[in-house]
Amino acid sequence: MKRVLSRICCLALCCLTASAEKKPTMTDQQFVNFVAQTDMLEAHLGQMATDHAASKEVKDYASMLVTDHTADYQNLTVLAAKDGFTIPTGLDAAHNKMIEPFDKLKGAAFDSRYIHTMIAGHTEAIETFTKEAADAQNADLKADASATLPTLHKHLDGAKAIDSKASKK
């Protein structure tokens, strides 16, 4: 009987831990905010890379991100207006704070920090967009999240390729 109770308690504990690790579901407005903040941050950091990065490969990658995230933000603005969502027009304090460390970096140090930040950011974005593509209440947001995933994967793969080349040097 003690073994049975012990197993039940362990199972309950495992279930609690697993459910606690799941990210809470975003509302559609929260997703719009996430996308807008991410697009603005990526575009801003990409523009910084044109002045601060050492590697042409990093500069080219950053230029692609500026183009893609600016287009995504413009698309999101149209979608938000159509469906009644509010879209942020400037970075919030948390995202502004993410930029601060890059102000002090130049050359290879900038390249390394930038690429590692892009890997982490795009990994998180893919997870969030995948969840939204499945769970969004708004059909337009659901379709947009799904349509954006290939671009995010392209960005992640590009950052990983640059990182891999840099670590072999």
VOGUKE-767713 format. One record per atom (N, C-alpha, C): residue in three letters; atom name; y, z, x. Coordinates in nm, 3 decimals, padded with zeros to 5 digits, m for minus. Layout:
numar  paba  yy  zz  xx
ALA  CA  Y  Z  X
...
This chain:
numar  paba  yy  zz  xx
MET  N  m00.120  00.000  00.083
MET  CA  00.000  00.000  00.000
MET  C  00.126  00.000  00.087
LYS  N  00.121  00.078  00.198
LYS  CA  00.237  00.081  00.287
LYS  C  00.260  m00.055  00.349
ARG  N  00.151  m00.124  00.383
ARG  CA  00.166  m00.259  00.442
ARG  C  00.229  m00.355  00.343
VAL  N  00.187  m00.347  00.220
VAL  CA  00.242  m00.435  00.118
VAL  C  00.391  m00.408  00.101
LEU  N  00.428  m00.280  00.090
LEU  CA  00.570  m00.245  00.077
LEU  C  00.648  m00.288  00.200
SER  N  00.590  m00.269  00.316
SER  CA  00.655  m00.308  00.440
SER  C  00.679  m00.458  00.443
ARG  N  00.580  m00.536  00.403
ARG  CA  00.595  m00.682  00.400
ARG  C  00.700  m00.725  00.298
ILE  N  00.700  m00.661  00.184
ILE  CA  00.800  m00.693  00.081
ILE  C  00.940  m00.664  00.133
CYS  N  00.956  m00.549  00.200
CYS  CA  01.088  m00.514  00.256
CYS  C  01.131  m00.614  00.363
CYS  N  01.037  m00.654  00.449
CYS  CA  01.069  m00.752  00.553
CYS  C  01.109  m00.886  00.490
LEU  N  01.034  m00.927  00.389
LEU  CA  01.065  m01.052  00.321
LEU  C  01.203  m01.045  00.256
ALA  N  01.232  m00.935  00.191
ALA  CA  01.363  m00.917  00.127
ALA  C  01.475  m00.920  00.232
LEU  N  01.454  m00.856  00.345
LEU  CA  01.552  m00.854  00.452
LEU  C  01.575  m00.995  00.508
CYS  N  01.467  m01.070  00.526
CYS  CA  01.479  m01.207  00.575
CYS  C  01.557  m01.293  00.476
CYS  N  01.530  m01.277  00.348
CYS  CA  01.601  m01.354  00.246
CYS  C  01.749  m01.319  00.243
LEU  N  01.779  m01.191  00.257
LEU  CA  01.919  m01.148  00.260
LEU  C  01.991  m01.206  00.380
THR  N  01.926  m01.203  00.496
THR  CA  01.986  m01.257  00.618
THR  C  02.009  m01.406  00.604
ALA  N  01.911  m01.477  00.551
ALA  CA  01.925  m01.622  00.534
ALA  C  02.038  m01.656  00.438
SER  N  02.050  m01.583  00.329
SER  CA  02.156  m01.613  00.234
SER  C  02.293  m01.573  00.287
ALA  N  02.298  m01.473  00.371
ALA  CA  02.426  m01.430  00.429
ALA  C  02.476  m01.532  00.530
GLU  N  02.383  m01.609  00.593
GLU  CA  02.423  m01.707  00.694
GLU  C  02.475  m01.836  00.633
LYS  N  02.448  m01.862  00.505
LYS  CA  02.498  m01.982  00.441
LYS  C  02.648  m01.974  00.427
LYS  N  02.714  m02.088  00.454
LYS  CA  02.858  m02.093  00.436
LYS  C  02.889  m02.090  00.287
PRO  N  02.994  m02.019  00.250
PRO  CA  03.030  m02.020  00.108
PRO  C  03.075  m02.161  00.067
THR  N  03.050  m02.194  m00.056
THR  CA  03.088  m02.325  m00.108
THR  C  03.240  m02.334  m00.118
MET  N  03.294  m02.447  m00.075
MET  CA  03.437  m02.471  m00.085
MET  C  03.469  m02.525  m00.223
THR  N  03.587  m02.493  m00.271
THR  CA  03.636  m02.563  m00.389
THR  C  03.681  m02.702  m00.342
ASP  N  03.700  m02.792  m00.435
ASP  CA  03.747  m02.925  m00.397
ASP  C  03.884  m02.919  m00.331
GLN  N  03.972  m02.831  m00.380
GLN  CA  04.105  m02.817  m00.318
GLN  C  04.092  m02.764  m00.175
GLN  N  04.002  m02.670  m00.153
GLN  CA  03.980  m02.619  m00.017
GLN  C  03.930  m02.730  00.075
PHE  N  03.846  m02.817  00.022
PHE  CA  03.798  m02.929  00.102
PHE  C  03.913  m03.024  00.136
VAL  N  03.998  m03.052  00.040
VAL  CA  04.115  m03.137  00.065
VAL  C  04.200  m03.073  00.177
ASN  N  04.221  m02.944  00.169
ASN  CA  04.298  m02.874  00.273
ASN  C  04.230  m02.886  00.409
PHE  N  04.098  m02.866  00.411
PHE  CA  04.021  m02.875  00.536
PHE  C  04.035  m03.014  00.597
VAL  N  04.018  m03.117  00.515
VAL  CA  04.026  m03.255  00.565
VAL  C  04.166  m03.285  00.616
ALA  N  04.268  m03.248  00.541
ALA  CA  04.405  m03.276  00.582
ALA  C  04.438  m03.205  00.713
GLN  N  04.402  m03.078  00.723
GLN  CA  04.431  m03.002  00.846
GLN  C  04.355  m03.063  00.964
THR  N  04.230  m03.100  00.942
THR  CA  04.149  m03.159  01.049
THR  C  04.208  m03.293  01.092
ASP  N  04.245  m03.377  00.996
ASP  CA  04.304  m03.507  01.031
ASP  C  04.432  m03.491  01.111
MET  N  04.519  m03.401  01.067
MET  CA  04.646  m03.381  01.138
MET  C  04.623  m03.325  01.278
LEU  N  04.530  m03.230  01.290
LEU  CA  04.500  m03.172  01.421
LEU  C  04.443  m03.277  01.516
GLU  N  04.347  m03.355  01.469
GLU  CA  04.284  m03.458  01.553
GLU  C  04.387  m03.561  01.598
ALA  N  04.474  m03.602  01.507
ALA  CA  04.577  m03.700  01.543
ALA  C  04.675  m03.641  01.645
HIS  N  04.713  m03.516  01.626
HIS  CA  04.807  m03.452  01.718
HIS  C  04.745  m03.437  01.858
LEU  N  04.623  m03.386  01.864
LEU  CA  04.557  m03.370  01.993
LEU  C  04.532  m03.505  02.060
GLY  N  04.500  m03.604  01.979
GLY  CA  04.480  m03.738  02.035
GLY  C  04.607  m03.793  02.097
GLN  N  04.720  m03.769  02.032
GLN  CA  04.848  m03.813  02.088
GLN  C  04.878  m03.738  02.217
MET  N  04.845  m03.609  02.221
MET  CA  04.865  m03.532  02.344
MET  C  04.783  m03.589  02.458
ALA  N  04.664  m03.638  02.426
ALA  CA  04.574  m03.691  02.529
ALA  C  04.635  m03.811  02.601
THR  N  04.720  m03.886  02.533
THR  CA  04.781  m04.001  02.600
THR  C  04.868  m03.957  02.717
ASP  N  04.925  m03.837  02.709
ASP  CA  05.009  m03.786  02.818
ASP  C  04.934  m03.694  02.914
HIS  N  04.837  m03.621  02.865
HIS  CA  04.775  m03.514  02.943
HIS  C  04.640  m03.550  03.003
ALA  N  04.566  m03.642  02.945
ALA  CA  04.431  m03.672  02.992
ALA  C  04.435  m03.751  03.122
ALA  N  04.332  m03.735  03.201
ALA  CA  04.320  m03.808  03.328
ALA  C  04.238  m03.935  03.310
SER  N  04.132  m03.926  03.235
SER  CA  04.035  m04.033  03.221
SER  C  04.079  m04.138  03.119
LYS  N  04.066  m04.264  03.157
LYS  CA  04.095  m04.373  03.063
LYS  C  03.999  m04.365  02.946
GLU  N  03.875  m04.327  02.971
GLU  CA  03.776  m04.316  02.864
GLU  C  03.818  m04.210  02.761
VAL  N  03.871  m04.098  02.808
VAL  CA  03.919  m03.993  02.717
VAL  C  04.041  m04.043  02.641
LYS  N  04.130  m04.113  02.709
LYS  CA  04.250  m04.167  02.643
LYS  C  04.211  m04.269  02.535
ASP  N  04.115  m04.355  02.566
ASP  CA  04.070  m04.454  02.468
ASP  C  04.003  m04.387  02.348
TYR  N  03.922  m04.288  02.376
TYR  CA  03.856  m04.211  02.270
TYR  C  03.961  m04.144  02.181
ALA  N  04.060  m04.081  02.245
ALA  CA  04.166  m04.012  02.171
ALA  C  04.245  m04.111  02.085
SER  N  04.270  m04.229  02.137
SER  CA  04.342  m04.332  02.061
SER  C  04.263  m04.372  01.937
MET  N  04.132  m04.384  01.951
MET  CA  04.047  m04.415  01.836
MET  C  04.058  m04.305  01.732
LEU  N  04.057  m04.179  01.776
LEU  CA  04.068  m04.067  01.683
LEU  C  04.202  m04.066  01.612
VAL  N  04.309  m04.095  01.683
VAL  CA  04.442  m04.101  01.620
VAL  C  04.440  m04.206  01.509
THR  N  04.389  m04.323  01.539
THR  CA  04.383  m04.431  01.439
THR  C  04.297  m04.391  01.319
ASP  N  04.176  m04.343  01.346
ASP  CA  04.082  m04.311  01.238
ASP  C  04.129  m04.193  01.153
HIS  N  04.179  m04.088  01.217
HIS  CA  04.220  m03.970  01.140
HIS  C  04.353  m03.992  01.067
THR  N  04.439  m04.076  01.121
THR  CA  04.562  m04.111  01.050
THR  C  04.527  m04.191  00.925
ALA  N  04.436  m04.286  00.938
ALA  CA  04.393  m04.365  00.822
ALA  C  04.324  m04.276  00.719
ASP  N  04.242  m04.182  00.766
ASP  CA  04.173  m04.092  00.673
ASP  C  04.274  m04.005  00.598
TYR  N  04.374  m03.956  00.668
TYR  CA  04.477  m03.873  00.603
TYR  C  04.551  m03.955  00.497
GLN  N  04.584  m04.080  00.529
GLN  CA  04.653  m04.165  00.431
GLN  C  04.565  m04.191  00.309
ASN  N  04.437  m04.214  00.332
ASN  CA  04.342  m04.234  00.223
ASN  C  04.332  m04.107  00.138
LEU  N  04.326  m03.993  00.204
LEU  CA  04.319  m03.864  00.134
LEU  C  04.445  m03.841  00.050
THR  N  04.559  m03.881  00.101
THR  CA  04.684  m03.865  00.028
THR  C  04.680  m03.944  m00.103
VAL  N  04.629  m04.066  m00.098
VAL  CA  04.617  m04.149  m00.218
VAL  C  04.519  m04.084  m00.317
LEU  N  04.404  m04.042  m00.265
LEU  CA  04.303  m03.978  m00.349
LEU  C  04.357  m03.850  m00.412
ALA  N  04.428  m03.769  m00.334
ALA  CA  04.483  m03.643  m00.384
ALA  C  04.585  m03.668  m00.495
ALA  N  04.670  m03.766  m00.476
ALA  CA  04.770  m03.798  m00.579
ALA  C  04.702  m03.845  m00.708
LYS  N  04.600  m03.925  m00.694
LYS  CA  04.528  m03.978  m00.810
LYS  C  04.457  m03.868  m00.888
ASP  N  04.398  m03.773  m00.815
ASP  CA  04.314  m03.672  m00.879
ASP  C  04.381  m03.535  m00.895
GLY  N  04.510  m03.525  m00.860
GLY  CA  04.584  m03.403  m00.885
GLY  C  04.566  m03.290  m00.784
PHE  N  04.524  m03.325  m00.662
PHE  CA  04.512  m03.223  m00.558
PHE  C  04.643  m03.215  m00.480
THR  N  04.669  m03.099  m00.425
THR  CA  04.785  m03.080  m00.338
THR  C  04.738  m03.104  m00.195
ILE  N  04.814  m03.182  m00.121
ILE  CA  04.776  m03.212  00.016
ILE  C  04.878  m03.150  00.112
PRO  N  04.829  m03.075  00.211
PRO  CA  04.922  m03.019  00.310
PRO  C  04.990  m03.132  00.388
THR  N  05.116  m03.111  00.421
THR  CA  05.190  m03.212  00.496
THR  C  05.221  m03.169  00.639
GLY  N  05.177  m03.050  00.675
GLY  CA  05.195  m03.001  00.811
GLY  C  05.083  m02.906  00.847
LEU  N  05.065  m02.887  00.974
LEU  CA  04.959  m02.797  01.020
LEU  C  04.990  m02.653  00.982
ASP  N  04.888  m02.580  00.943
ASP  CA  04.904  m02.437  00.915
ASP  C  04.902  m02.360  01.048
ALA  N  04.929  m02.231  01.040
ALA  CA  04.940  m02.149  01.161
ALA  C  04.811  m02.150  01.243
ALA  N  04.697  m02.145  01.178
ALA  CA  04.569  m02.142  01.250
ALA  C  04.548  m02.270  01.329
HIS  N  04.582  m02.384  01.272
HIS  CA  04.563  m02.511  01.343
HIS  C  04.670  m02.532  01.450
ASN  N  04.791  m02.484  01.425
ASN  CA  04.893  m02.489  01.529
ASN  C  04.850  m02.409  01.650
LYS  N  04.786  m02.296  01.625
LYS  CA  04.740  m02.210  01.734
LYS  C  04.632  m02.281  01.818
MET  N  04.556  m02.369  01.756
MET  CA  04.452  m02.444  01.829
MET  C  04.513  m02.541  01.930
ILE  N  04.635  m02.581  01.907
ILE  CA  04.702  m02.677  01.996
ILE  C  04.757  m02.609  02.122
GLU  N  04.799  m02.484  02.109
GLU  CA  04.865  m02.412  02.218
GLU  C  04.794  m02.421  02.353
PRO  N  04.662  m02.400  02.361
PRO  CA  04.598  m02.405  02.494
PRO  C  04.609  m02.542  02.560
PHE  N  04.621  m02.647  02.482
PHE  CA  04.628  m02.782  02.538
PHE  C  04.764  m02.812  02.601
ASP  N  04.867  m02.740  02.559
ASP  CA  05.001  m02.760  02.615
ASP  C  05.005  m02.732  02.765
LYS  N  04.920  m02.642  02.809
LYS  CA  04.922  m02.598  02.949
LYS  C  04.826  m02.678  03.037
LEU  N  04.749  m02.767  02.979
LEU  CA  04.647  m02.839  03.054
LEU  C  04.688  m02.983  03.083
LYS  N  04.643  m03.032  03.197
LYS  CA  04.663  m03.172  03.234
LYS  C  04.540  m03.217  03.314
GLY  N  04.521  m03.347  03.319
GLY  CA  04.415  m03.404  03.401
GLY  C  04.275  m03.368  03.356
ALA  N  04.189  m03.344  03.454
ALA  CA  04.048  m03.317  03.427
ALA  C  04.028  m03.192  03.342
ALA  N  04.112  m03.091  03.361
ALA  CA  04.101  m02.969  03.280
ALA  C  04.129  m03.000  03.133
PHE  N  04.229  m03.085  03.107
PHE  CA  04.257  m03.126  02.970
PHE  C  04.138  m03.203  02.914
ASP  N  04.089  m03.300  02.991
ASP  CA  03.977  m03.383  02.946
ASP  C  03.858  m03.299  02.903
SER  N  03.823  m03.203  02.986
SER  CA  03.707  m03.119  02.957
SER  C  03.726  m03.036  02.830
ARG  N  03.839  m02.971  02.821
ARG  CA  03.867  m02.887  02.703
ARG  C  03.875  m02.973  02.577
TYR  N  03.938  m03.087  02.589
TYR  CA  03.954  m03.178  02.475
TYR  C  03.818  m03.226  02.423
ILE  N  03.734  m03.273  02.513
ILE  CA  03.604  m03.326  02.472
ILE  C  03.517  m03.216  02.413
HIS  N  03.516  m03.098  02.474
HIS  CA  03.437  m02.987  02.418
HIS  C  03.489  m02.946  02.280
THR  N  03.620  m02.950  02.262
THR  CA  03.679  m02.918  02.132
THR  C  03.641  m03.024  02.029
MET  N  03.638  m03.150  02.071
MET  CA  03.601  m03.258  01.980
MET  C  03.454  m03.248  01.938
ILE  N  03.369  m03.209  02.030
ILE  CA  03.227  m03.191  01.997
ILE  C  03.212  m03.080  01.895
ALA  N  03.274  m02.967  01.920
ALA  CA  03.264  m02.853  01.827
ALA  C  03.326  m02.888  01.692
GLY  N  03.443  m02.948  01.693
GLY  CA  03.514  m02.980  01.570
GLY  C  03.441  m03.082  01.485
HIS  N  03.388  m03.185  01.549
HIS  CA  03.317  m03.287  01.472
HIS  C  03.181  m03.239  01.423
THR  N  03.120  m03.150  01.497
THR  CA  02.995  m03.089  01.450
THR  C  03.021  m03.011  01.322
GLU  N  03.127  m02.931  01.322
GLU  CA  03.165  m02.854  01.202
GLU  C  03.205  m02.947  01.088
ALA  N  03.281  m03.050  01.120
ALA  CA  03.325  m03.143  01.016
ALA  C  03.206  m03.213  00.950
ILE  N  03.110  m03.256  01.029
ILE  CA  02.992  m03.322  00.973
ILE  C  02.917  m03.228  00.879
GLU  N  02.904  m03.104  00.918
GLU  CA  02.838  m03.005  00.832
GLU  C  02.915  m02.989  00.700
THR  N  03.045  m02.977  00.710
THR  CA  03.129  m02.957  00.591
THR  C  03.129  m03.081  00.502
PHE  N  03.142  m03.199  00.561
PHE  CA  03.144  m03.322  00.482
PHE  C  03.008  m03.347  00.417
THR  N  02.900  m03.316  00.487
THR  CA  02.766  m03.333  00.430
THR  C  02.750  m03.245  00.307
LYS  N  02.795  m03.121  00.318
LYS  CA  02.788  m03.028  00.205
LYS  C  02.874  m03.078  00.089
GLU  N  02.994  m03.124  00.119
GLU  CA  03.084  m03.172  00.014
GLU  C  03.030  m03.300  m00.051
ALA  N  02.968  m03.387  00.028
ALA  CA  02.910  m03.510  m00.027
ALA  C  02.801  m03.476  m00.129
ALA  N  02.738  m03.363  m00.113
ALA  CA  02.633  m03.320  m00.207
ALA  C  02.688  m03.235  m00.321
ASP  N  02.789  m03.151  m00.292
ASP  CA  02.828  m03.046  m00.387
ASP  C  02.964  m03.061  m00.453
ALA  N  03.044  m03.158  m00.414
ALA  CA  03.180  m03.169  m00.469
ALA  C  03.176  m03.185  m00.620
GLN  N  03.272  m03.125  m00.686
GLN  CA  03.285  m03.140  m00.830
GLN  C  03.352  m03.273  m00.864
ASN  N  03.449  m03.314  m00.783
ASN  CA  03.524  m03.436  m00.805
ASN  C  03.447  m03.555  m00.748
ALA  N  03.422  m03.655  m00.831
ALA  CA  03.343  m03.771  m00.790
ALA  C  03.410  m03.849  m00.676
ASP  N  03.543  m03.861  m00.679
ASP  CA  03.613  m03.933  m00.573
ASP  C  03.600  m03.861  m00.438
LEU  N  03.612  m03.728  m00.440
LEU  CA  03.596  m03.651  m00.316
LEU  C  03.454  m03.661  m00.264
LYS  N  03.359  m03.655  m00.355
LYS  CA  03.218  m03.666  m00.317
LYS  C  03.192  m03.801  m00.248
ALA  N  03.242  m03.908  m00.307
ALA  CA  03.224  m04.042  m00.250
ALA  C  03.298  m04.056  m00.117
ASP  N  03.418  m04.001  m00.109
ASP  CA  03.496  m04.009  00.014
ASP  C  03.428  m03.931  00.127
ALA  N  03.377  m03.814  00.095
ALA  CA  03.306  m03.734  00.197
ALA  C  03.187  m03.811  00.250
SER  N  03.112  m03.872  00.162
SER  CA  02.995  m03.949  00.200
SER  C  03.034  m04.071  00.285
ALA  N  03.140  m04.139  00.244
ALA  CA  03.185  m04.259  00.316
ALA  C  03.243  m04.227  00.454
THR  N  03.294  m04.106  00.472
THR  CA  03.356  m04.066  00.599
THR  C  03.253  m04.021  00.703
LEU  N  03.136  m03.980  00.659
LEU  CA  03.035  m03.928  00.752
LEU  C  03.000  m04.023  00.868
PRO  N  02.982  m04.153  00.846
PRO  CA  02.950  m04.239  00.961
PRO  C  03.059  m04.238  01.069
THR  N  03.184  m04.232  01.028
THR  CA  03.294  m04.226  01.125
THR  C  03.290  m04.095  01.203
LEU  N  03.262  m03.985  01.135
LEU  CA  03.253  m03.856  01.204
LEU  C  03.137  m03.855  01.303
HIS  N  03.026  m03.916  01.265
HIS  CA  02.912  m03.926  01.358
HIS  C  02.949  m04.011  01.479
LYS  N  03.023  m04.119  01.456
LYS  CA  03.069  m04.204  01.566
LYS  C  03.157  m04.123  01.661
HIS  N  03.245  m04.042  01.605
HIS  CA  03.334  m03.959  01.688
HIS  C  03.253  m03.857  01.768
LEU  N  03.158  m03.792  01.704
LEU  CA  03.076  m03.692  01.773
LEU  C  02.994  m03.759  01.883
ASP  N  02.932  m03.872  01.853
ASP  CA  02.852  m03.942  01.954
ASP  C  02.939  m03.985  02.072
GLY  N  03.060  m04.031  02.044
GLY  CA  03.151  m04.071  02.151
GLY  C  03.190  m03.955  02.240
ALA  N  03.219  m03.841  02.181
ALA  CA  03.255  m03.723  02.259
ALA  C  03.136  m03.675  02.343
LYS  N  03.018  m03.677  02.285
LYS  CA  02.898  m03.635  02.359
LYS  C  02.869  m03.729  02.476
ALA  N  02.891  m03.859  02.456
ALA  CA  02.869  m03.956  02.564
ALA  C  02.966  m03.931  02.679
ILE  N  03.093  m03.905  02.647
ILE  CA  03.192  m03.876  02.752
ILE  C  03.154  m03.748  02.825
ASP  N  03.114  m03.646  02.750
ASP  CA  03.074  m03.519  02.809
ASP  C  02.953  m03.536  02.900
SER  N  02.858  m03.616  02.856
SER  CA  02.737  m03.639  02.935
SER  C  02.770  m03.708  03.068
LYS  N  02.857  m03.810  03.062
LYS  CA  02.899  m03.879  03.185
LYS  C  02.973  m03.784  03.279
ALA  N  03.060  m03.701  03.222
ALA  CA  03.140  m03.608  03.305
ALA  C  03.050  m03.504  03.371
SER  N  02.946  m03.460  03.303
SER  CA  02.859  m03.357  03.361
SER  C  02.769  m03.413  03.469
LYS  N  02.751  m03.547  03.474
LYS  CA  02.668  m03.610  03.578
LYS  C  02.745  m03.635  03.705
LYS  N  02.877  m03.622  03.698
LYS  CA  02.960  m03.648  03.817
LYS  C  02.955  m03.535  03.914
